[in-house]
Amino acid sequence: MSLALVLSGCGQMSATQMAKQLQSVQNNLTTYKSEAFMTVHVQDSVQRYYVETWYQAPNLYRIALGNENKEISQIILHNAQGIYIISPSTRKVIRFQGDWAEKQGQMYLYSSLLSKIVSAVKPGYSVKDKVVTFVVAADSSNALISSQKIELDQATFHPIQVVLYDQERRPVITLNYISFKKGVQFPPNAFSPDQATTLKSIEVPVSAIEQGFGVIEPSYIPQNDNLEDEAEQGGVVFVRYAGPEPFTLVETRPTPGSIELGSGQLLTLYGLPAVLTGNVAVHQLYWLEHGVEFQLTSHMPIQQMVRVAASMVDEGGK
């Protein structure tokens, strides 16, 4: 409340004062539950998703992503064993180790939003109509996003809106909060991957699984790369591209079970979670969408891999 009083009664405080106030808010955060709707501009279309987040200090979280009917398609979950991407409909679980919440989770996690503002070098901010607005630089590893706007309620500091912009200052992802509640008591095993697979989910029809999904190709490929060949073996599709930055796509229907990826980095493809693994020589990018499991392998720069994968979001098979 002290921040609200200073802003409203004594003029706008400095960036240093602001950082101290928000650091205090973050330090006193124990648990919260939030709901939001996310609007994503993908290629030439607009999609809308439901986002429900559970958080328990210091580092437990469960982020459920679904459609407007709140049917869940994927879950990002973190507990003492690692980070998980979970598909409830197929009971597929991808586990890896990383520090996504600390470095790149600010789009979904309120605690990370506060950290992003506090750690920013002289973040730009303004106050209007009881809303405090911050503009900060986005994560440098995401080629899709250049800057980020964060709006907080002036009286409570609860999140109102988060907008991610591209290089041309066009909104790519907008997260509008519809509820935010602190001091929530979560049920036992709330942050267990087994419990997460039981959520009401978007079902993939059996007929669709039996018929396959076709070949899903990227609409963006690096300059001078060309399609080399496509092949299918046992229901697994392989798509290979040759050129200065060759890469291979593997596409398949996910089967129930777990994939252990070791150390990894969680990235977002227009809001869709993806896991990056590998070393300096070669990387793999894994993600799930519409009941299809994807793996992109290449030695190209990470930003190029993200652009290739993002161009496949919401694409149908041929």
Secondary structure, DSSP 8 states (H G I E B T S, - for coil): -HHHHHHHHS----HHHHHHHHHHHHHT--EEEEEEEEEEEETTEEEEEEEEEEEETTTEEEEEEE-TT--EEEEEEEETTEEEEEETTTTEEEEEE--HHHHTGGGT-HHHHHHHHHHSSS-EEEEETTEEEEEEE--TT-TT--EEEEEEETTT--EEEEEEE-TTS-EEEEEEEEEEEES----TTTT-HHHHTTS-B----HHHHHH-------S---TT-EEEEEEEETTEEEEEEESSS-EEEEEE---SEEEEEEE-EEEEETTEEEEEEE-SS-EEEEEEETTEEEEEEESS-HHHHHHHHHTTTT----
